[in-house]
Each structure stands twice: as structure tokens, then as C-alpha cells.
Amino acid sequence: MERWDLLVQLSARAPANAICELIDSFLATIARQTASIAQAIEARNHAALRAAAHALRGSSLNVGASP
């Protein structure tokens, strides 16, 4: 089962706005993570870039937002 499908099933048992809150939280998180990526690129900090990209990928996978 795909993560998004699982989240949808779980939301059926959760408060009505649970998915909206999850998505809002995800969007706030990715805003911080993309800022970290931009800072790492500007500083030419490969380790920080790798860590920020890994965190963004993990956050995306958690909500089923992956290719």
C-alpha cells in the first residue's frame, strides 16, 4: 500500500482536518528545508547540502510525495 493511501485511510478515523494539518505541516517543513538547501549551495557546503536534501526526501516520503 502506498503511503498516501495509508494516510487517507488513517484520516477516515482522525479529525476532519487531519490531512489538511499534515499537509500544512509538510509545506512549512519543506520551506525550511529548501531554505537550508539554498544556504548550503550558497556556502558551497556539500555536507550540509546532502543533509538538507536527505531531510527533504524523507519528509516527502512520509507524506507520499515522491516520484
C-alpha positions in Angstrom: 0.0 0.0 0.0 1.3 3.4 -0.9 1.9 5.9 2.0 -0.6 8.4 0.6 -3.3 5.7 0.5 -2.4 4.7 4.1 -2.7 8.4 5.2 -6.1 8.7 3.6 -7.3 5.5 5.3 -6.0 6.8 8.7 -7.6 10.1 8.1 -11.0 8.4 7.9 -10.6 7.7 11.6 -9.0 11.0 12.5 -10.5 14.5 12.9 -11.8 16.0 9.6 -8.9 18.4 9.2 -6.1 16.0 10.0 -4.9 15.7 6.4 -5.0 19.5 6.0 -2.9 19.9 9.1 -0.5 17.2 7.9 -0.1 19.0 4.5 0.3 22.4 6.2 3.0 21.0 8.4 4.7 19.4 5.4 4.6 22.7 3.5 6.2 24.5 6.4 8.8 21.9 6.8 9.8 21.9 3.1 10.0 25.7 3.2 12.7 25.4 5.9 14.4 22.5 4.1 14.6 24.3 0.8 16.0 27.4 2.5 18.6 25.1 4.1 19.4 23.7 0.7 19.8 27.2 -0.8 22.1 28.3 2.1 24.2 25.1 1.7 24.6 25.8 -2.1 25.5 29.4 -1.5 28.1 28.4 1.1 29.3 25.5 -1.1 28.8 23.3 1.9 28.5 19.8 0.4 27.8 18.0 3.7 25.1 20.5 4.7 23.6 20.2 1.2 23.5 16.4 1.4 21.9 16.5 4.9 19.2 19.0 3.8 18.4 17.1 0.6 18.2 13.9 2.6 15.8 15.5 5.1 13.6 16.9 2.3 13.4 13.5 0.7 12.5 11.9 4.0 9.8 14.5 4.6 8.4 13.9 1.1 8.4 10.2 1.5 6.5 10.5 4.8 3.5 12.1 3.0 3.8 10.0 -0.2 5.1 13.0 -2.2 7.8 11.1 -4.1 8.3 10.1 -7.7 
